[in-house]
């Protein structure tokens, strides 16, 4: 019986094929990503269909595709419809795939790609706006694809930009007597406006924990403190460098749980996380314990939720970098706050 999805046989080159032809030595990560998208686009979650889909992107039916398909099916009994990155990680873990890559390297005959399949994605039912693809996210934000990549910065170009004119943030170190200095990471106007749009139109529907009071409409520090009126004991906690220790993984997890597809959640995570340039970290003023200073520098050098400041114009409300607290960062506090909310 013929496979359900045989490799393409058309000899007419396509623009996508021309691009792939220039990628003569794709890395294992690129191969795994291409195979994961092909598997998700196979139409049927079975070994013959996955094998045929893999042959389609490779241009040949490789012997190791069967064991790879079996490995994927053992990991996922159902198609992981909107998780191509997660599936790519499973492909990379497959022994047959790893051996094939190593053998190709030894023989100096790299595995090449002749086709790239665009896998479908479907957002789960949720209160947030339904955005299945990056194209829909681009339309919702009023951007081009290039602008989305520039602001989300998936490859961290912004951190290595030599000119400050290319950076999305400006930085202000604030010294604190006897404590580690604080770094304010203030976005430039275009990114600030984009983040506000994301907050108001995409993230606002995400339900917040009852313990959250800071930066929540209708609540404040006063309403939070009022809950403890009359308590015999109140524990006050200050989390050191809170924003710098909220990682992209935590933000991504909250967005995925809210119902966004993997690709959309990944770019939204990029829009609200940031890694500080080395030169800015090197300008840290003195103050604080050496171990705490080292921990802060290390956290700032990796992607995290940036701590913003006030708007430059007078009489404007505080900069809404605090939206990260509402949408994602609050999840890191909930476990602590909930335990100490009622101390009497």
Rosetta silent file (secondary structure, phi, psi, omega in degrees, C-alpha in Angstrom):
SEQUENCE: XXXXXXXXXXXXXXXXXXXXXXXXXXXXXXXXXXXXXXXXXXXXXXXXXXXXXXXXXXXXXXXXXXXXXXXXXXXXXXXXXXXXXXXXXXXXXXXXXXXXXXXXXXXXXXXXXXXXXXXXXXXXXXXXXXXXXXXXXXXXXXXXXXXXXXXXXXXXXXXXXXXXXXXXXXXXXXXXXXXXXXXXXXXXXXXXXXXXXXXXXXXXXXXXXXXXXXXXXXXXXXXXXXXXXXXXXXXXXXXXXXXXXXXXXXXXXXXXXXXXXXXXXXXXXXXXXXXXXXXXXXXXXXXXXXXXXXXXXXXXXXXXXXXXXXXXXXXXXXXXXXXXXXXXXXXXXXXXXXXXXXXX
SCORE:     score description
SCORE:     0.000 S_00000001
   1 L     0.000  135.578 -178.966    0.000    0.000    0.000 S_00000001
   2 L   -68.518  143.814  178.365    1.311    3.423   -0.926 S_00000001
   3 L   -62.706  148.983 -175.567    2.167    5.728    1.989 S_00000001
   4 L   -65.175  -27.558 -178.265   -0.533    8.306    2.775 S_00000001
   5 L  -134.734   80.353 -178.869    1.797   11.244    2.237 S_00000001
   6 L   -68.181  157.753  178.647    4.557   10.430   -0.297 S_00000001
   7 L   -61.688  150.031  179.247    7.446   12.826   -0.748 S_00000001
   8 L   -62.555  138.990 -176.704    6.881   15.602   -3.251 S_00000001
   9 L  -112.010   -4.545 -178.118    7.931   14.609   -6.759 S_00000001
  10 L   -66.023  134.342 -179.775    7.579   17.942   -8.538 S_00000001
  11 L   -89.636   -7.336 -178.823   10.854   19.080  -10.081 S_00000001
  12 L   -72.604  120.978 -179.730    9.811   22.730  -10.237 S_00000001
  13 L   -68.913  147.172  177.130   11.829   24.699   -7.653 S_00000001
  14 L  -114.955  162.940  176.987    9.953   26.845   -5.166 S_00000001
  15 H   -56.492  -39.787  178.507   11.177   29.908   -3.238 S_00000001
  16 H   -64.448  -38.956  178.669   11.282   27.824   -0.081 S_00000001
  17 H   -64.619  -35.467  178.866   13.336   25.143   -1.825 S_00000001
  18 H   -64.105  -39.654  177.686   15.791   27.798   -2.971 S_00000001
  19 H   -65.379  -45.238  179.831   16.299   28.923    0.623 S_00000001
  20 H   -63.653  -33.028 -179.778   16.780   25.346    1.820 S_00000001
  21 H   -63.749  -27.789  178.470   19.263   24.728   -0.978 S_00000001
  22 H   -80.064  -16.560  177.416   21.497   27.420    0.517 S_00000001
  23 L   -94.085   76.926 -172.207   21.369   25.656    3.901 S_00000001
  24 L   -75.955  -21.762 -178.996   23.685   22.844    2.859 S_00000001
  25 L  -131.384   71.298 -179.963   24.636   21.792    6.382 S_00000001
  26 L   -64.460  141.500  179.146   21.610   22.198    8.662 S_00000001
  27 L   -73.189  163.976  176.139   22.348   21.712   12.343 S_00000001
  28 H   -55.672  -36.829  178.632   20.653   18.954   14.371 S_00000001
  29 H   -63.222  -42.028  179.703   18.354   21.597   15.888 S_00000001
  30 H   -66.246  -42.538  178.124   17.250   22.766   12.435 S_00000001
  31 H   -61.818  -44.931 -178.977   16.688   19.183   11.285 S_00000001
  32 H   -63.647  -39.801  178.783   14.684   18.361   14.409 S_00000001
  33 H   -64.159  -43.883  179.871   12.542   21.476   13.984 S_00000001
  34 H   -63.629  -41.518  179.156   11.824   20.660   10.335 S_00000001
  35 H   -67.505  -38.109 -179.564   10.909   17.073   11.183 S_00000001
  36 H   -64.319  -42.176  177.593    8.669   18.148   14.061 S_00000001
  37 H   -65.559  -38.309  178.696    6.701   20.490   11.807 S_00000001
  38 H   -64.566  -41.715  179.122    6.444   17.772    9.170 S_00000001
  39 H   -62.813  -42.572 -178.735    5.115   15.274   11.712 S_00000001
  40 H   -67.965  -25.287  179.626    2.502   17.749   12.956 S_00000001
  41 L   -93.564    5.303 -173.829    1.403   18.411    9.373 S_00000001
  42 L   -65.814  -27.393  179.124    1.217   14.704    8.484 S_00000001
  43 L    91.751  -23.368  178.723   -2.548   14.572    8.870 S_00000001
  44 L  -141.925  134.119 -176.878   -2.500   11.185   10.619 S_00000001
  45 L   -93.453   77.664 -178.919   -0.715   10.259   13.835 S_00000001
  46 L  -146.128  162.084 -177.674    0.687    6.875   12.798 S_00000001
  47 H   -61.907  -46.823  178.393    4.091    5.399   11.999 S_00000001
  48 H   -59.891  -41.011 -178.051    3.545    5.188    8.203 S_00000001
  49 H   -67.818  -41.862  179.686    2.282    8.774    8.060 S_00000001
  50 H   -67.754  -39.343  178.241    5.138   10.163   10.167 S_00000001
  51 H   -62.201  -44.325  179.336    7.723    8.200    8.185 S_00000001
  52 H   -65.822  -39.182  178.979    6.319    9.509    4.911 S_00000001
  53 H   -64.784  -40.673  176.962    6.187   13.069    6.255 S_00000001
  54 H   -64.072  -40.273  177.302    9.824   12.841    7.335 S_00000001
  55 H   -63.000  -31.633 -179.890   10.801   11.510    3.914 S_00000001
  56 H   -64.489  -40.076 -178.732    9.024   14.473    2.381 S_00000001
  57 H   -80.978  -24.732 -179.755   11.230   17.055    4.096 S_00000001
  58 H   -90.944  -18.277 -179.053   14.435   15.032    3.586 S_00000001
  59 L    80.205    7.614  179.539   13.741   14.095   -0.021 S_00000001
  60 L  -161.194  153.400  179.854   14.457   10.418    0.670 S_00000001
  61 L   -90.433   90.514 -178.957   13.130    7.607    2.840 S_00000001
  62 L   -72.359  148.065 -177.848   15.954    7.226    5.349 S_00000001
  63 L   -63.619  -32.326 -175.426   16.222    3.999    7.327 S_00000001
  64 H   -79.914   -6.096  179.548   16.243    5.810   10.644 S_00000001
  65 H   -66.786  -35.624  178.091   12.908    7.529   10.016 S_00000001
  66 H   -62.259  -53.112  176.051   10.976    4.412   11.077 S_00000001
  67 H   -59.839  -34.901  177.755   12.684    4.152   14.494 S_00000001
  68 H   -65.065  -44.048  178.445   12.315    7.920   14.905 S_00000001
  69 H   -61.226  -40.366  178.655    8.579    7.723   14.192 S_00000001
  70 H   -64.195  -39.636  178.454    8.267    4.881   16.713 S_00000001
  71 H   -63.153  -42.969  179.649   10.129    6.965   19.308 S_00000001
  72 H   -64.550  -43.798 -179.276    7.810    9.931   18.741 S_00000001
  73 H   -66.473  -31.584  176.805    4.689    7.768   18.976 S_00000001
  74 H   -69.628  -29.071  179.529    5.964    6.241   22.214 S_00000001
  75 H   -82.945  -33.094 -178.216    6.369    9.750   23.632 S_00000001
  76 L  -130.917  108.232  176.102    3.042   11.083   22.344 S_00000001
  77 L   -73.749  -22.528  174.917    0.061    8.793   22.013 S_00000001
  78 L  -123.094  154.190 -178.941   -1.809   11.798   20.628 S_00000001
  79 L   -64.374  123.612  175.324   -0.571   14.490   18.276 S_00000001
  80 L   -76.241   79.488 -163.228    0.874   17.461   20.257 S_00000001
  81 L   -50.770  -40.407 -173.598   -1.056   19.808   17.987 S_00000001
  82 L  -122.509   35.912 -177.142    0.486   23.151   18.955 S_00000001
  83 L  -132.187   61.072 -178.785    3.864   22.194   20.424 S_00000001
  84 H   -64.227  -35.900  179.633    6.472   21.967   17.622 S_00000001
  85 H   -67.202  -40.957  178.426    9.364   23.041   19.870 S_00000001
  86 H   -63.004  -41.829  178.653    8.474   20.428   22.454 S_00000001
  87 H   -66.571  -37.547  177.926    8.248   17.784   19.734 S_00000001
  88 H   -61.206  -36.631  177.545   11.599   18.895   18.295 S_00000001
  89 H   -64.395  -36.876  177.025   13.194   18.247   21.693 S_00000001
  90 H   -66.302  -39.338  177.528   11.801   14.697   21.604 S_00000001
  91 H   -61.223  -43.635 -179.815   13.286   14.216   18.125 S_00000001
  92 H   -63.202  -28.884 -179.085   16.691   15.344   19.392 S_00000001
  93 H   -78.949  -12.688 -176.154   16.504   12.783   22.215 S_00000001
  94 L   -70.952  128.375  179.716   15.958    9.887   19.801 S_00000001
  95 H   -62.345  -40.529 -179.406   18.983    7.590   19.576 S_00000001
  96 H   -62.942  -39.574  178.460   18.351    6.717   15.932 S_00000001
  97 H   -66.103  -46.115  179.645   18.291   10.400   14.991 S_00000001
  98 H   -61.144  -42.236  178.366   21.488   11.128   16.920 S_00000001
  99 H   -64.181  -38.360  179.405   23.301    8.184   15.343 S_00000001
 100 H   -64.916  -40.481  179.013   22.201    9.289   11.873 S_00000001
 101 H   -66.172  -43.596  179.480   23.534   12.799   12.453 S_00000001
 102 H   -64.234  -41.642  179.040   26.848   11.485   13.784 S_00000001
 103 H   -63.677  -41.825  178.838   27.219    9.059   10.873 S_00000001
 104 H   -63.369  -36.620  178.872   26.516   11.818    8.364 S_00000001
 105 H   -68.370  -41.491  179.339   29.179   13.986   10.018 S_00000001
 106 H   -63.329  -41.473 -177.714   31.768   11.189    9.924 S_00000001
 107 L   -83.602   -3.336 -178.844   31.085   10.481    6.263 S_00000001
 108 L    56.263   39.330  176.449   30.960   14.200    5.468 S_00000001
 109 L  -127.549   79.795 -172.946   27.593   13.707    3.821 S_00000001
 110 L   -61.320  147.504  174.144   25.294   16.049    5.758 S_00000001
 111 L   -73.561  126.468 -176.826   21.577   15.380    6.004 S_00000001
 112 L  -112.534  164.661  178.205   19.856   18.036    3.913 S_00000001
 113 L  -113.126  136.379  177.691   16.349   19.439    3.701 S_00000001
 114 L  -115.734   -7.966 -176.049   14.415   19.753    0.449 S_00000001
 115 L  -155.271  149.545  176.782   11.064   20.821    1.833 S_00000001
 116 L  -130.914  121.740 -177.713    9.687   22.557    4.906 S_00000001
 117 L   -94.403  135.298  175.324    6.177   21.838    6.114 S_00000001
 118 L   -90.981  113.044 -176.897    4.172   24.463    7.972 S_00000001
 119 L   -79.390  142.781  176.584    2.404   22.697   10.806 S_00000001
 120 L   -72.889  154.137  177.136   -1.112   23.798   11.777 S_00000001
 121 L  -139.239  143.129 -179.453   -1.703   25.206   15.245 S_00000001
 122 L  -136.171  123.094  178.413   -4.904   25.664   17.204 S_00000001
 123 L   -69.766  147.180  176.446   -5.251   27.625   20.418 S_00000001
 124 L   -75.481  158.765  177.905   -7.058   25.972   23.296 S_00000001
 125 L   -62.375  126.383 -177.627  -10.368   27.308   24.501 S_00000001
 126 L  -159.712  171.834  179.535   -9.577   30.171   26.843 S_00000001
 127 L   -80.601  -17.641  179.337  -10.636   33.648   27.888 S_00000001
 128 L   -75.959  158.719  177.829   -7.718   35.243   26.065 S_00000001
 129 L   -57.109  141.552 -178.456   -8.114   36.247   22.399 S_00000001
 130 L   -81.036  115.960  177.379   -7.717   33.287   20.084 S_00000001
 131 L  -130.594  104.845 -175.412   -4.483   33.572   18.117 S_00000001
 132 L   -82.708  -32.309 -172.162   -3.511   30.339   16.392 S_00000001
 133 L  -132.269  167.576  176.078   -0.504   31.527   14.384 S_00000001
 134 H   -65.662  -30.564  177.405    2.186   34.189   14.328 S_00000001
 135 H   -61.342  -40.416  178.520    0.416   35.758   11.351 S_00000001
 136 H   -70.052  -35.354  176.798   -2.638   36.344   13.545 S_00000001
 137 H   -64.870  -43.380  178.669   -0.443   37.742   16.339 S_00000001
 138 H   -58.779  -44.663  179.137    1.192   40.144   13.883 S_00000001
 139 H   -63.742  -40.793 -178.049   -2.226   41.353   12.727 S_00000001
 140 H   -65.330  -33.068 -177.551   -3.461   41.765   16.310 S_00000001
 141 H   -93.155   -6.382 -179.554   -0.464   43.901   17.251 S_00000001
 142 L    69.415   36.372 -178.591   -0.404   45.924   14.024 S_00000001
 143 L  -117.676  169.518  165.544    3.152   44.864   13.184 S_00000001
 144 L   -93.957  167.398  178.249    5.006   43.273   10.315 S_00000001
 145 H   -60.582  -42.192  179.336    6.736   39.922   10.804 S_00000001
 146 H   -62.040  -39.924  178.663   10.094   41.676   10.787 S_00000001
 147 H   -66.406  -38.916  177.489    8.982   44.144   13.456 S_00000001
 148 H   -62.120  -44.133  179.239    7.722   41.323   15.670 S_00000001
 149 H   -64.869  -35.940 -178.846   11.078   39.534   15.383 S_00000001
 150 H   -66.692  -44.936 -177.856   12.905   42.783   16.110 S_00000001
 151 H   -77.672  -38.512  179.396   10.988   43.547   19.284 S_00000001
 152 H   -73.214  -27.717  173.158   10.692   39.940   20.538 S_00000001
 153 L    50.597   59.133 -175.889   14.413   39.450   19.824 S_00000001
 154 L   -64.623  -22.122 -179.443   14.443   35.619   19.878 S_00000001
 155 L  -104.760   10.023  174.789   18.200   35.470   19.228 S_00000001
 156 L    59.685   38.486  175.129   19.153   38.176   21.757 S_00000001
 157 H   -64.140  -35.199 -174.382   20.682   40.522   19.206 S_00000001
 158 H   -59.813  -33.971 -177.540   19.693   43.467   21.381 S_00000001
 159 H   -68.899  -28.437 -176.343   22.026   42.411   24.163 S_00000001
 160 H  -102.866    3.851 -179.789   25.049   42.449   21.850 S_00000001
 161 L   -63.725  130.190 -178.421   24.181   45.614   19.888 S_00000001
 162 L   -75.189  -32.676 -178.773   27.145   47.981   19.960 S_00000001
 163 L   -94.469  133.041  177.563   25.053   51.100   19.496 S_00000001
 164 H   -66.814  -19.053  178.898   22.638   52.157   22.211 S_00000001
 165 H   -67.194  -22.155 -179.537   20.373   53.459   19.439 S_00000001
 166 H   -91.177   -7.505 -177.492   19.611   49.838   18.522 S_00000001
 167 L   -83.894  147.610 -178.159   18.704   48.813   22.065 S_00000001
 168 L   -84.479  -12.992 -175.449   15.079   48.589   23.153 S_00000001
 169 E  -128.013  154.197  164.680   15.747   49.782   26.713 S_00000001
 170 E  -112.698  156.184 -168.022   17.566   52.536   28.532 S_00000001
 171 E  -126.749  143.329  177.027   19.078   51.782   31.913 S_00000001
 172 E  -137.819  118.251  173.499   19.382   53.569   35.254 S_00000001
 173 E   -83.584  134.814  177.768   21.300   52.222   38.217 S_00000001
 174 E  -118.994  114.244  178.299   19.872   53.296   41.588 S_00000001
 175 E   -74.610  146.965  178.436   22.193   53.073   44.592 S_00000001
 176 E  -135.233  122.595 -175.721   20.713   52.021   47.942 S_00000001
 177 L   -53.896  122.216  176.888   22.629   52.539   51.203 S_00000001
 178 L    73.465    5.363 -177.391   23.917   49.212   52.488 S_00000001
 179 E  -130.475  165.351  177.573   22.066   47.243   49.814 S_00000001
 180 E   -66.826  136.112  179.145   22.681   45.952   46.320 S_00000001
 181 E   -59.597  157.696  178.697   21.919   48.642   43.704 S_00000001
 182 E  -110.455  138.159  177.969   18.730   48.376   41.682 S_00000001
 183 E  -106.547  122.998  173.121   18.656   48.521   37.895 S_00000001
 184 E   -94.175  125.797  179.562   15.706   50.131   36.150 S_00000001
 185 E  -110.666   99.714 -169.819   15.239   48.824   32.611 S_00000001
 186 E  -104.095  119.000 -176.915   13.005   51.367   30.894 S_00000001
 187 E   -71.883  150.997  174.502   11.747   50.544   27.408 S_00000001
 188 L   -71.970  162.857 -169.614   11.867   53.054   24.608 S_00000001
 189 H   -52.078  -42.881 -175.459    8.522   54.483   23.444 S_00000001
 190 H   -65.981  -44.816  178.837    7.725   52.005   20.651 S_00000001
 191 H   -67.902  -37.545  178.754    8.308   48.916   22.771 S_00000001
 192 H   -60.730  -44.951  178.962    6.515   50.535   25.709 S_00000001
 193 H   -64.716  -37.227  179.473    3.449   51.199   23.552 S_00000001
 194 H   -66.643  -41.828  178.910    3.593   47.652   22.207 S_00000001
 195 H   -65.233  -37.567  176.692    3.754   46.154   25.701 S_00000001
 196 H   -63.210  -39.530  178.890    0.774   48.241   26.782 S_00000001
 197 H   -64.336  -42.082  178.213   -1.168   46.930   23.790 S_00000001
 198 H   -61.626  -44.710 -179.620   -0.242   43.355   24.700 S_00000001
 199 H   -61.466  -51.379 -171.504   -1.351   43.907   28.293 S_00000001
 200 H   -73.541  -36.115 -172.198   -4.658   45.568   27.527 S_00000001
 201 H  -101.381  -22.783 -175.829   -5.760   43.516   24.533 S_00000001
 202 H  -114.818  -40.508 -171.608   -4.192   40.074   25.052 S_00000001
 203 H   -99.069  -18.503 -177.623   -3.269   39.492   28.693 S_00000001
 204 L   -56.011  -35.009 -179.245   -5.935   41.396   30.604 S_00000001
 205 L   -70.617  -12.363 -178.585   -8.426   38.465   30.444 S_00000001
 206 L   -66.303  122.842 -178.264   -6.008   36.136   32.276 S_00000001
 207 L   -66.016  143.107  179.972   -7.507   35.621   35.766 S_00000001
 208 L  -101.353  156.350  176.223   -5.369   36.727   38.693 S_00000001
 209 L   -69.510  147.081 -178.902   -4.872   35.018   42.013 S_00000001
 210 L   -60.405  -24.398 -178.249   -6.983   36.397   44.857 S_00000001
 211 L   -77.577  -14.093 -177.081   -3.796   37.249   46.749 S_00000001
 212 L   -77.377  126.943  178.016   -2.622   39.683   44.058 S_00000001
 213 L  -128.392  -32.992 -179.623   -3.238   43.347   44.929 S_00000001
 214 L   -67.165  129.603  175.589   -0.330   45.321   43.465 S_00000001
 215 L    64.658   19.586  177.991   -1.077   46.897   40.067 S_00000001
 216 L  -101.273  127.805  179.563   -4.496   45.201   39.919 S_00000001
 217 L   -54.256  130.593  179.957   -7.423   47.454   38.899 S_00000001
 218 L    84.601   -3.665  178.464   -9.598   48.179   41.923 S_00000001
 219 L  -127.654  167.657 -179.769   -6.933   46.939   44.346 S_00000001
 220 L  -162.563 -179.072  174.910   -3.816   48.439   45.882 S_00000001
 221 H   -61.338  -31.324  179.233   -1.259   47.988   48.625 S_00000001
 222 H   -66.574  -45.699  179.851   -3.880   49.428   50.974 S_00000001
 223 H   -65.733  -32.317  176.840   -6.469   46.779   50.090 S_00000001
 224 H   -68.645  -42.410  179.504   -3.821   44.103   50.530 S_00000001
 225 H   -68.303  -31.388 -177.883   -2.821   45.390   53.951 S_00000001
 226 H   -62.473  -25.888  179.642   -6.466   45.698   55.012 S_00000001
 227 L   -64.095  -23.031 -175.899   -6.813   41.905   54.860 S_00000001
 228 L   -99.512    6.925  179.206   -4.461   41.640   57.845 S_00000001
 229 L   -58.442  126.628  179.230   -6.274   44.133   60.064 S_00000001
 230 L    87.528   -2.963  179.699   -6.562   42.681   63.548 S_00000001
 231 L   -71.298  144.981  179.188   -4.096   39.850   62.924 S_00000001
 232 L   -73.120  -27.737 -178.514   -1.833   38.948   65.835 S_00000001
 233 L  -145.936  137.836  175.622    1.138   38.516   63.521 S_00000001
 234 L  -130.021  127.122  179.073    1.956   39.693   59.996 S_00000001
 235 L   -98.021  122.199 -179.916    5.017   38.477   58.110 S_00000001
 236 L  -103.363  120.558 -178.114    6.482   41.034   55.693 S_00000001
 237 L  -114.343  139.970  174.193    8.621   39.542   52.925 S_00000001
 238 L  -123.336  110.690 -179.610   10.846   41.331   50.430 S_00000001
 239 L   -79.887  118.607 -178.299   11.951   39.135   47.548 S_00000001
 240 L   -67.118  131.657  176.449   15.440   40.183   46.491 S_00000001
 241 L    47.829   50.975 -175.433   15.739   41.048   42.787 S_00000001
 242 L   -56.992  -52.207 -175.159   12.277   39.637   42.103 S_00000001
 243 H   -60.639  -41.993 -176.357   11.974   40.763   38.491 S_00000001
 244 H   -66.347  -19.233 -177.914   15.445   39.558   37.534 S_00000001
 245 H  -102.673    5.894  172.010   14.643   36.067   38.798 S_00000001
 246 L   -91.033  107.117 -171.225   11.389   35.597   36.872 S_00000001
 247 L   -84.281  161.826  175.393   12.666   33.599   33.910 S_00000001
 248 H   -57.471  -32.475  179.400   11.208   33.329   30.398 S_00000001
 249 H   -60.921  -39.110  178.567   10.263   29.737   31.181 S_00000001
 250 H   -68.025  -41.714  178.741    7.899   30.883   33.932 S_00000001
 251 H   -64.270  -46.403 -179.830    6.345   33.519   31.682 S_00000001
 252 H   -58.900  -41.906 -179.960    6.016   31.046   28.814 S_00000001
 253 H   -62.831  -40.332  178.406    4.343   28.517   31.095 S_00000001
 254 H   -65.089  -42.231 -179.307    1.736   31.028   32.255 S_00000001
 255 H   -66.746  -38.474  177.871    0.957   32.044   28.674 S_00000001
 256 H   -66.484  -41.922  179.447    0.641   28.438   27.547 S_00000001
 257 H   -65.093  -29.259  179.006   -1.618   27.655   30.473 S_00000001
 258 H   -72.407  -17.880  176.463   -3.739   30.660   29.524 S_00000001
 259 L   120.032   -1.802  179.038   -4.403   29.067   26.126 S_00000001
 260 L   -73.759  147.023  176.652   -1.938   30.639   23.701 S_00000001
 261 L   -68.371  165.410 -175.315   -0.313   28.361   21.118 S_00000001
 262 H   -59.437  -48.223 -176.841    3.369   27.556   21.492 S_00000001
 263 H   -65.149  -40.712  179.207    4.604   29.905   18.770 S_00000001
 264 H   -67.405  -44.224  179.176    2.453   32.817   19.965 S_00000001
 265 H   -62.260  -35.464  179.894    3.425   32.277   23.615 S_00000001
 266 H   -64.907  -44.738 -179.340    7.089   32.187   22.620 S_00000001
 267 H   -71.844  -36.534  176.264    6.963   35.566   20.877 S_00000001
 268 H   -63.634  -37.899  176.086    4.868   37.145   23.641 S_00000001
 269 H   -60.905  -42.258  178.249    7.474   35.924   26.115 S_00000001
 270 H   -62.792  -32.874 -179.424   10.140   37.615   24.020 S_00000001
 271 H   -69.913  -24.163 -175.375    8.215   40.883   24.079 S_00000001
 272 H  -116.122    7.656  174.690    8.190   41.027   27.887 S_00000001
 273 L  -122.249  164.023 -170.335   11.593   39.554   28.789 S_00000001
 274 E  -163.762  146.115  173.430   15.036   40.983   28.275 S_00000001
 275 L  -113.768  132.262 -174.234   18.748   40.341   28.905 S_00000001
 276 L   -78.994  135.818  176.908   20.890   43.300   29.986 S_00000001
 277 L   -58.550  150.269 -177.159   23.982   44.164   27.897 S_00000001
 278 H   -59.908  -40.622 -178.113   27.340   43.335   29.468 S_00000001
 279 H   -61.153  -35.106  179.075   28.445   46.972   29.450 S_00000001
 280 H   -69.585  -42.042  179.146   25.468   48.033   31.546 S_00000001
 281 H   -63.089  -37.232 -179.127   26.100   45.299   34.114 S_00000001
 282 H   -65.022  -20.492 -179.333   29.750   46.359   34.338 S_00000001
 283 L   -88.166    9.516 -179.916   28.622   49.838   35.422 S_00000001
 284 L   -55.780  124.577  178.582   26.950   48.524   38.602 S_00000001
 285 L   -71.601  165.168 -179.101   27.728   50.999   41.413 S_00000001
 286 L   -68.847  162.247  177.067   29.121   49.766   44.742 S_00000001
 287 L   130.995  140.113  175.552   26.964   48.499   47.568 S_00000001
 288 L    92.480  169.060 -179.986   25.626   45.299   49.050 S_00000001
 289 L   -69.188  138.769 -179.506   26.980   41.855   49.840 S_00000001
 290 H   -56.728  -39.112  179.648   29.391   40.451   47.201 S_00000001
 291 H   -65.498  -39.850  178.561   27.405   37.226   46.894 S_00000001
 292 H   -68.369  -36.480  178.079   24.173   39.165   46.328 S_00000001
 293 H   -64.647  -42.667  178.847   25.873   41.383   43.765 S_00000001
 294 H   -63.079  -43.039 -179.534   27.130   38.347   41.867 S_00000001
 295 H   -62.810  -40.277  179.670   23.680   36.746   41.911 S_00000001
 296 H   -67.402  -43.517  179.457   22.066   39.916   40.548 S_00000001
 297 H   -60.416  -42.345 -179.861   24.637   40.311   37.781 S_00000001
 298 H   -65.512  -39.520  179.498   24.147   36.714   36.718 S_00000001
 299 H   -67.977  -39.906 -179.172   20.355   37.086   36.707 S_00000001
 300 H   -68.049  -28.963 -178.042   20.466   40.321   34.713 S_00000001
 301 H   -73.107  -17.633  177.228   22.745   38.762   32.090 S_00000001
 302 L  -107.912  163.152 -176.523   20.090   36.176   31.236 S_00000001
 303 L   -62.323  140.101 -176.830   16.569   36.849   30.025 S_00000001
 304 E  -161.497  177.064  174.110   14.176   37.967   32.753 S_00000001
 305 L   -80.508  118.907 -178.840   11.303   40.340   33.413 S_00000001
 306 L   -74.110  143.280  178.143   12.756   43.869   33.295 S_00000001
 307 L   -94.121  112.038 -175.865   11.967   46.234   36.120 S_00000001
 308 L   -87.691  178.666  179.266   10.754   49.502   34.581 S_00000001
 309 L  -120.489 -151.573 -179.917   10.479   53.014   35.951 S_00000001
 310 E   -91.233  157.132  174.558    8.119   55.966   35.584 S_00000001
 311 L   -63.661  147.353 -177.210    7.100   57.575   32.324 S_00000001
 312 L   -67.025  -39.024 -177.338    9.333   60.467   31.390 S_00000001
 313 L   -69.774  143.215 -179.531    6.469   62.916   30.894 S_00000001
 314 L   -69.381  151.757  174.760    5.126   64.567   34.019 S_00000001
 315 L    65.702   17.175  175.637    1.740   63.642   35.462 S_00000001
 316 L   -95.798  153.268  178.826    1.638   60.347   33.569 S_00000001
 317 L   -67.613  161.957  178.983    0.780   57.104   35.401 S_00000001
 318 E   -54.837  144.144  179.141    3.587   54.704   36.323 S_00000001
 319 L   -56.977  136.894 -170.655    5.025   52.858   33.384 S_00000001
 320 H   -83.779   29.268  170.850    3.104   49.670   32.831 S_00000001
 321 H   -61.569  -20.758  178.012    6.087   47.382   32.997 S_00000001
 322 H   -64.029   -9.434  177.418    4.176   46.220   36.066 S_00000001
 323 H   -59.004  -26.365  178.871    1.913   44.380   33.620 S_00000001
 324 H   -66.102  -30.115  175.867    4.339   41.501   33.921 S_00000001
 325 H   -65.121  -41.336 -177.426    3.317   41.224   37.561 S_00000001
 326 H   -69.563  -41.872 -169.720   -0.307   40.955   36.538 S_00000001
 327 H   -90.300  -34.856 -173.480    0.153   38.536   33.691 S_00000001
 328 H  -138.056  -45.746 -174.016    3.025   36.308   34.643 S_00000001
 329 H   -62.309  -29.423 -177.490    5.210   37.434   37.509 S_00000001
 330 H   -59.163  -28.652 -177.746    2.452   37.145   40.078 S_00000001
 331 H   -63.395  -27.620  179.668    2.559   33.379   39.770 S_00000001
 332 H   -74.114  -23.019 -178.756    6.002   33.364   41.356 S_00000001
 333 H   -92.966  -23.338 -169.639    4.664   35.177   44.420 S_00000001
 334 H   -56.509  -44.510 -176.889    1.382   33.387   44.891 S_00000001
 335 H   -60.759  -37.750 -179.718    2.801   30.400   46.727 S_00000001
 336 H   -74.809  -48.461 -176.624    4.563   32.620   49.263 S_00000001
 337 H   -61.736  -41.538 -176.355    1.789   35.168   49.711 S_00000001
 338 H   -61.972  -34.581 -177.172   -0.908   32.539   50.119 S_00000001
 339 H   -72.263  -25.921 -175.716    0.934   30.867   52.973 S_00000001
 340 H  -110.627    7.795 -175.088    1.245   34.090   54.961 S_00000001
 341 L   -65.661  -43.766  179.086   -2.010   35.770   54.025 S_00000001
 342 L  -116.464   96.407 -173.458   -3.838   34.702   57.181 S_00000001
 343 L   -96.868   -7.110 -175.842   -1.263   34.502   59.934 S_00000001
 344 L   -80.254    0.000    0.000   -3.551   34.766   62.957 S_00000001
